[in-house]
């Protein structure tokens, strides 16, 4: 993000805006992906996507 001078913003799949996207966001906005989101992995450690974004 630094290299391309992008400001971190959590994706909003309903309108395609944002610089930090999850696979779920891509599926809902663009379609065509069968990758799984890290949501279940994050949950194992007590995190969610919003907390991950805060770390970014």
C-alpha positions as CSV (number, residue, x, y, z in Angstrom):
1,X,0.0,0.0,0.0
2,X,2.9,2.3,0.8
3,X,4.5,1.7,-2.5
4,X,1.4,2.7,-4.4
5,X,0.5,5.5,-2.0
6,X,-2.8,3.8,-1.1
7,X,-4.7,4.8,2.1
8,X,-6.0,1.8,4.0
9,X,-9.8,1.6,3.8
10,X,-11.9,-1.5,4.6
11,X,-13.7,-2.7,1.5
12,X,-17.4,-2.2,1.1
13,X,-18.5,-5.0,-1.2
14,X,-21.8,-3.2,-2.0
15,X,-20.1,-0.5,-3.9
16,X,-16.6,-1.7,-4.7
17,X,-14.8,0.9,-2.7
18,X,-11.9,0.1,-0.4
19,X,-8.2,-0.9,-0.5
20,X,-8.3,-3.9,2.0
21,X,-10.6,-6.6,0.7
22,X,-11.5,-10.1,2.0
23,X,-12.3,-13.0,-0.3
24,X,-15.9,-12.6,0.8
25,X,-15.9,-8.9,-0.3
26,X,-14.6,-10.0,-3.7
27,X,-17.1,-12.8,-4.0
28,X,-20.0,-10.4,-3.3
29,X,-18.8,-7.6,-5.5
30,X,-16.9,-9.2,-8.3
31,X,-17.7,-12.9,-8.1
32,X,-15.6,-15.7,-9.5
33,X,-13.6,-16.7,-6.5
34,X,-13.7,-20.0,-4.6
35,X,-11.2,-19.0,-2.0
36,X,-12.2,-19.0,1.7
37,X,-12.0,-16.0,3.9
38,X,-9.7,-16.0,6.9
39,X,-12.8,-15.4,9.2
40,X,-12.7,-18.8,10.7
41,X,-9.0,-18.6,11.2
42,X,-9.3,-15.2,12.8
43,X,-12.1,-16.4,15.1
44,X,-9.8,-19.2,16.4
45,X,-7.6,-16.4,17.9
46,X,-10.4,-14.0,18.8
47,X,-10.0,-11.7,15.8
48,X,-12.4,-10.5,13.1
49,X,-11.9,-8.6,9.8
50,X,-12.4,-5.2,11.5
51,X,-9.7,-6.0,14.0
52,X,-7.4,-7.2,11.3
53,X,-8.0,-3.9,9.4
54,X,-7.1,-2.0,12.6
55,X,-3.8,-3.8,12.6
56,X,-3.1,-2.8,9.0
